[in-house]
Amino acid sequence: MSVSVLLSLLGMFAYRDTTLVQVEGVIVRHCHHWVVTSPVDGTVTQLPITTGGRVVAGQPLALVFGPPTPPSSFTPVRDERASPRLQLRHAPTDGIVAYTHVQPGQPVTAQQPLLTLWPAPSERIVAFVLPRSTITDFQPGDTVILRFPDQPTWHPQTGRIRDVGGGGSSPDDTTAMPLEPEAQVLVGLERDMPWSTTGRRTVRANVDVLVRRRHRWADLGVQALDWAAKELLHNLIRPITELPDAIEASA
């Protein structure tokens, strides 16, 4: 058995899928725009994008200098924390900056709008609202499964979380934010929604959010492989580094 096949088999069992949330009857909306919010109280130190600028998913949008520790009432997105005090916000989707709500040097509060994005037409973006207490473990990349009452149960809609805690879904309300106990979840879908053929912009669905995390034994295995690779490299390089001493001793 080759090494690549062995690693592939190990990778199949290295992760576990855990259901974080199962909610029935959630209203899922086509997302015309998305409000990127500040993760903490602080000061905007960088805002490199201006109104009308095009952005791609993952592009840095704003840097907020916050307090030494985030407020306990807010859990920042873990993969967007540059440091305990510097909070970097990225574009959750390709699109265009419709509005810039703040300027560099301006103080902001947690959940205050920073930018409003119009997703690119090619993006299949939807949003739905959940209680804020249920989304504390959500991360970009987590799997979302949408099941519709009028669709076959064996063929659900799937997607990935792009962002958590922003706002905006209706073209008539470009700065609307959810109530404090609630938060919106932005999801990029793998295929078109049912409304693409019916003209609808909202639909009720049963929502499952799955998280994929690596098993502890897999982390230990990765550490062991890293140690073995370093030892192998050290043993390969050591004869070369000792060669000058050997030549000098023989001379």
C-alpha positions as CSV (number, residue, x, y, z in Angstrom):
1,M,0.0,0.0,0.0
2,S,1.4,3.3,-1.0
3,V,2.0,6.2,1.4
4,S,-0.6,8.4,-0.5
5,V,-3.3,5.7,-0.2
6,L,-2.5,5.3,3.5
7,L,-2.8,9.0,4.2
8,S,-6.0,9.2,2.2
9,L,-7.5,6.4,4.4
10,L,-6.3,8.1,7.6
11,G,-7.9,11.4,6.4
12,M,-11.3,9.7,6.0
13,F,-11.4,8.8,9.6
14,A,-9.5,11.8,11.1
15,Y,-12.5,14.1,11.2
16,R,-15.9,13.8,12.9
17,D,-19.1,15.6,12.0
18,T,-21.1,17.0,14.8
19,T,-24.6,18.6,14.6
20,L,-24.5,22.0,16.3
21,V,-28.1,23.2,15.5
22,Q,-31.3,21.7,14.2
23,V,-34.1,24.2,13.7
24,E,-37.4,23.7,11.8
25,G,-39.3,26.3,9.9
26,V,-36.5,28.9,9.5
27,I,-37.2,31.7,6.9
28,V,-34.3,31.6,4.4
29,R,-33.9,34.8,2.3
30,H,-32.1,35.5,-0.9
31,C,-29.4,37.9,0.3
32,H,-29.3,41.1,-1.8
33,H,-26.7,42.6,0.5
34,W,-24.7,41.9,3.6
35,V,-23.6,44.2,6.4
36,V,-20.1,43.6,7.7
37,T,-20.0,44.5,11.4
38,S,-17.4,45.3,13.9
39,P,-16.6,42.2,16.1
40,V,-15.7,44.3,19.2
41,D,-15.8,47.8,20.7
42,G,-12.8,49.7,19.5
43,T,-11.4,52.0,16.8
44,V,-11.2,51.5,13.1
45,T,-7.5,51.6,12.2
46,Q,-7.6,50.5,8.5
47,L,-10.4,50.6,5.9
48,P,-8.7,50.0,2.5
49,I,-11.9,49.6,0.5
50,T,-14.0,52.5,-0.7
51,T,-17.6,52.6,-1.9
52,G,-17.9,51.0,-5.4
53,G,-14.8,48.9,-5.0
54,R,-14.9,45.3,-6.0
55,V,-13.8,42.6,-3.5
56,V,-13.2,38.9,-3.5
57,A,-14.1,36.4,-0.8
58,G,-11.4,36.5,1.9
59,Q,-10.1,39.9,1.1
60,P,-9.3,42.1,4.1
61,L,-11.9,44.8,4.6
62,A,-11.3,46.5,7.9
63,L,-9.0,46.3,10.9
64,V,-10.4,47.2,14.3
65,F,-8.2,47.9,17.4
66,G,-10.2,46.6,20.3
67,P,-9.9,46.2,24.1
68,P,-7.3,43.8,25.6
69,T,-10.0,41.1,25.8
70,P,-13.2,40.8,23.8
71,P,-16.4,41.5,25.7
72,S,-17.9,38.4,27.2
73,S,-21.2,39.1,25.5
74,F,-19.7,38.6,22.0
75,T,-17.8,35.6,20.6
76,P,-15.7,36.7,17.7
77,V,-15.2,34.5,14.6
78,R,-12.2,32.5,15.6
79,D,-10.4,32.4,12.3
80,E,-10.6,36.2,11.9
81,R,-8.7,37.2,15.0
82,A,-5.3,38.6,14.1
83,S,-4.6,39.1,17.8
84,P,-6.6,39.6,21.1
85,R,-6.7,43.3,20.2
86,L,-6.5,43.6,16.4
87,Q,-9.7,42.3,14.8
88,L,-9.5,41.8,11.0
89,R,-12.7,41.4,9.1
90,H,-12.6,39.7,5.7
91,A,-15.1,39.8,2.7
92,P,-17.4,36.8,3.2
93,T,-18.2,36.8,-0.6
94,D,-17.3,38.2,-3.9
95,G,-19.1,41.5,-4.6
96,I,-19.1,45.3,-4.6
97,V,-18.9,47.6,-1.6
98,A,-22.2,49.5,-1.6
99,Y,-21.7,51.7,1.4
100,T,-18.9,52.5,3.9
101,H,-20.5,53.4,7.2
102,V,-17.3,54.4,9.1
103,Q,-13.9,56.1,8.5
104,P,-10.4,55.2,9.7
105,G,-9.9,56.6,13.2
106,Q,-13.6,56.4,14.1
107,P,-14.6,54.6,17.3
108,V,-17.1,51.8,16.9
109,T,-19.1,49.5,19.1
110,A,-19.5,45.7,18.7
111,Q,-22.0,44.8,15.9
112,Q,-21.8,48.4,14.5
113,P,-22.0,48.3,10.6
114,L,-18.6,48.9,8.9
115,L,-19.4,48.1,5.3
116,T,-22.4,47.0,3.2
117,L,-21.6,44.5,0.4
118,W,-23.6,43.6,-2.7
119,P,-22.8,39.9,-3.5
120,A,-21.8,39.1,-7.0
121,P,-24.6,37.8,-9.2
122,S,-22.7,34.5,-9.7
123,E,-22.7,33.9,-5.9
124,R,-25.6,31.7,-4.5
125,I,-25.9,33.6,-1.2
126,V,-28.7,33.2,1.4
127,A,-29.2,34.4,4.9
128,F,-31.3,33.4,7.9
129,V,-31.7,34.5,11.5
130,L,-31.1,32.3,14.6
131,P,-30.9,33.2,18.3
132,R,-27.4,34.5,19.1
133,S,-27.0,32.0,21.9
134,T,-27.1,29.1,19.3
135,I,-24.3,30.4,17.0
136,T,-21.4,30.8,19.4
137,D,-19.6,27.7,17.9
138,F,-20.3,28.6,14.3
139,Q,-17.3,29.1,12.1
140,P,-16.9,30.0,8.4
141,G,-16.7,26.7,6.5
142,D,-19.1,24.8,8.6
143,T,-21.7,22.9,6.6
144,V,-25.3,24.0,6.4
145,I,-28.1,21.6,5.2
146,L,-31.4,23.0,4.1
147,R,-34.5,20.8,3.8
148,F,-37.6,22.2,2.2
149,P,-41.1,20.8,2.8
150,D,-41.9,20.7,-0.9
151,Q,-38.6,19.2,-2.0
152,P,-37.4,15.5,-1.8
153,T,-35.8,14.7,1.6
154,W,-33.1,12.8,-0.1
155,H,-31.9,15.8,-2.1
156,P,-31.4,18.7,0.5
157,Q,-29.7,21.9,-0.3
158,T,-26.2,22.2,1.1
159,G,-23.7,25.1,1.6
160,R,-21.0,26.6,3.7
161,I,-21.2,29.4,6.3
162,R,-19.5,32.5,5.0
163,D,-20.1,34.9,7.9
164,V,-22.0,35.2,11.2
165,G,-23.6,38.2,12.9
166,G,-24.0,40.7,10.0
167,G,-27.3,41.8,8.6
168,G,-29.4,42.8,5.6
169,S,-31.5,40.7,3.2
170,S,-34.2,43.0,1.8
171,P,-33.3,45.4,-1.1
172,D,-35.5,48.0,0.6
173,D,-33.6,47.9,3.9
174,T,-29.9,48.3,3.4
175,T,-28.8,48.8,7.0
176,A,-31.3,46.7,8.9
177,M,-29.8,44.7,11.7
178,P,-31.3,41.8,13.7
179,L,-32.5,42.3,17.2
180,E,-29.8,41.9,19.9
181,P,-30.8,38.4,20.9
182,E,-30.6,37.3,17.2
183,A,-27.9,37.1,14.6
184,Q,-28.0,36.5,10.9
185,V,-26.0,33.7,9.2
186,L,-24.6,34.1,5.7
187,V,-24.4,30.9,3.6
188,G,-22.9,30.2,0.2
189,L,-24.9,27.4,-1.5
190,E,-23.6,24.7,-3.8
191,R,-26.6,25.0,-6.2
192,D,-29.6,27.3,-7.0
193,M,-32.4,27.6,-4.5
194,P,-36.0,26.5,-5.4
195,W,-37.0,30.1,-5.9
196,S,-34.7,30.4,-8.9
197,T,-37.6,29.0,-11.0
198,T,-40.6,30.3,-9.0
199,G,-39.6,34.0,-8.5
200,R,-39.8,33.8,-4.7
201,R,-37.3,35.5,-2.5
202,T,-38.1,33.7,0.8
203,V,-38.8,30.1,1.7
204,R,-39.2,28.1,4.9
205,A,-36.7,25.3,5.5
206,N,-35.5,23.0,8.2
207,V,-31.9,24.0,9.0
208,D,-29.1,21.7,10.2
209,V,-25.6,23.1,10.9
210,L,-22.8,20.6,11.0
211,V,-19.3,21.2,12.2
212,R,-16.3,19.1,11.1
213,R,-13.6,18.9,13.7
214,R,-10.4,16.7,13.8
215,H,-10.2,13.9,16.3
216,R,-7.6,14.3,19.1
217,W,-5.8,11.2,17.9
218,A,-5.4,12.8,14.5
219,D,-3.8,15.9,16.1
220,L,-1.4,13.6,17.9
221,G,-0.7,11.8,14.6
222,V,0.1,15.0,12.8
223,Q,2.5,16.0,15.6
224,A,4.2,12.6,15.4
225,L,4.6,12.9,11.7
226,D,6.0,16.4,12.1
227,W,8.5,15.1,14.6
228,A,9.5,12.2,12.4
229,A,10.0,14.5,9.4
230,K,12.2,16.8,11.4
231,E,14.3,13.9,12.7
232,L,14.7,12.5,9.2
233,L,15.8,15.9,7.8
234,H,18.2,16.3,10.7
235,N,19.7,12.9,10.1
236,L,20.1,13.7,6.4
237,I,21.7,17.0,7.0
238,R,24.0,16.0,9.9
239,P,26.6,14.2,7.7
240,I,26.9,17.2,5.5
241,T,27.5,19.6,8.4
242,E,30.0,17.2,9.9
243,L,32.0,16.8,6.7
244,P,34.3,19.8,7.2
245,D,35.3,18.5,10.7
246,A,36.0,15.0,9.3
247,I,38.2,16.4,6.5
248,E,40.1,18.5,8.9
249,A,40.6,15.6,11.3
250,S,41.9,13.4,8.5
251,A,44.3,16.0,7.2
